[in-house]
Amino acid sequence: MPRAISKAPRRATPTKTTKRPASRRSPRSDARSAITASTLLDPLAWGSYAGRRVHPDVAIRVSSVFAVCRFIAQAVGCMSPRLKVRIGGKTLDAVQGFGDPETSPNRQCVAALRVRPNPWQSPFDFWTLQGYWTALHGGGFARVVSGIRGSMTHLIPLHPRRMRTTQLDDYTLGYEWFDLKGRWTRLDQSEVLHFRWLGDNGITGTPATDTLSTAISLARELDTAAMAHWKNGARPDFVIETAKRLDDTTAARYRNEFRDLYGGENRGVPAVMTNGDKLVPMQSNTMEQSQYQQLRESILPEVCSHWGVPASLVGDAKAQRYGSPEADNLAAQVWCLLPWQKRFEGAVNLWLNDTYGENTFFQLDNRALLRGDSVARANLYRALFAMSAITPNEIRDLEDFPLLEEPEADKTFLQLGFSTLQMAANQAQKVPAGAAADPVPGGADNSQGESVPAAGGFTIGQRVYWADADGVIEHLMTSGTLGVEGSPFAIEATPEQPAALIRVYLNDEPTEFTVGKLTSELSATPLSTDSTGGTT
């Protein structure tokens, strides 16, 4: 019979009446105001995300998210900023009017947008950064540092996580910026360029980490699983089989000892099993491996569809099989980059219109992204030049060739070889039938022989007739070749058969046409037409 075990009652311990000293607590304050940053571009590192909310810093570690953000940011950076003004119905580049307030805004404004936004960034760096922030965080910000004339002297980028945006009573936007001194600074709408991604309130953009949280979380879990798999030598786990019965404590000790001897850096060392123990590897699940690969491949198309970027342009080999590169580039321009272009132009124009009026506007030139190969560019320039839409120097400038100093290189030329059908028909009616039969290339200027005043019964200046045409003799030859030698229309002149160059007349008026005839084919009187339609 088991023996009962009784427990003695605990002795009551006297309680002390003295109170424990209260722990020192710092006064409650906004934790954000106690954080300092080394540069303006450092994001604030306050707060923790509850549940499984995704940080932008975590999202950008997903290669698909980084590839799409990189594509958008660099495409925006490659668009050349242009500041233009409308003067008298014409649109001029503001650079053309430096120093002239009637044709261009202040010079510092043009320089800040096109040449040097701030002391440490080039235009490409600045616009690339704003595109990256807007794509990832849902918005990009830049502080406008104005001069004494209210112009835009510098653009200072402000990290989106250091900004707060509110709508004021007059419907303008107010901003608060967490500055270097750990305090919130109020900024007016006229002091900030705000680039917004899609949002549901029209004030702030929705971060991609909110709309893509499921895909990003799945991608991070797949990365964790892959790291664990390869950390294990890309081999499945194993089970130790033993004939002995082990209690929990012994099994745990046995497991830890085996891990210390053959795990970590010692993985791969031959194991020595005793007492009939066996090391049995676990077979891998092929279906799980296949599902893992399918999930990995589905991340990139889903991320690309979120931003509207063709997956083939960011490394999806499967997407490249179903469309040509030209079709993908066109889709990217129309459905992805064009909205981004308008998004950035609108933000800058909102500031410019309040400062310089509606006739001053900002554009991003995307022609560098649409640049074709050498054959396509040559065909484009040829068509523009033929319609008098571009000058030779403008073509050379687009191709980065040195400009020509000749004044004609800055003029447009129009090809006159085109005509309507009606004009061509009217021109044909003006040409006599006999004039088109025997044209003389070059006329008398290219004839090989001297002109004589009279030959074959005719003289220079005499009116002559042939077939159904008439004219006046301008040149007579008794030797040599009338016209270009070797031409099918050249006429050999001899003393017996002189040749004449005749100015064709129409309605008793001279025309621009000349023909060559032997004098034996000419008549000094008009030819009459018989009943058969011939001439006599």
Protein Blocks (a to p, Z undefined) as FASTA:
>chain_A
ZZdddddddddddddfbdcddddddddddfklmpccfbfklccfehjdehjbdcfklmmm
pmklmmmmmmmmmmmmmpccdddddeehiacdfklmgoiakloccfklmmmmmmmmbfkb
cfklmmmmmmmmmmmnopacddddddfkopafbdcdddfklcccdddfkopacdddddfk
opacdddfklpccdddddfkomaccdfklmmmmmmmmmmmmmmmmmmmmmnoopacdddd
dfbdcdfklmmmmmmmmmmmmgcjlgoiacddeehiacddddddfklmmmmmmmmmmmmm
mmmmmnopafklnopaklmmmocfklmmmmmmmmmmmmmmmmmmmmmmmmmmmmnojkbc
cdddfklmmpccfklmmmmmmmmmmnopacfklmmmmnopacdfbfklmcccddfkbccf
klmmmmmmmpcfklmmmccehijmlpgcdddfbeghiaehiacdehjbccddfbdcfedj
edjehiakbccddfklccddddddeehiacfbdcdddfklpcfbdcdddfkopaZZ
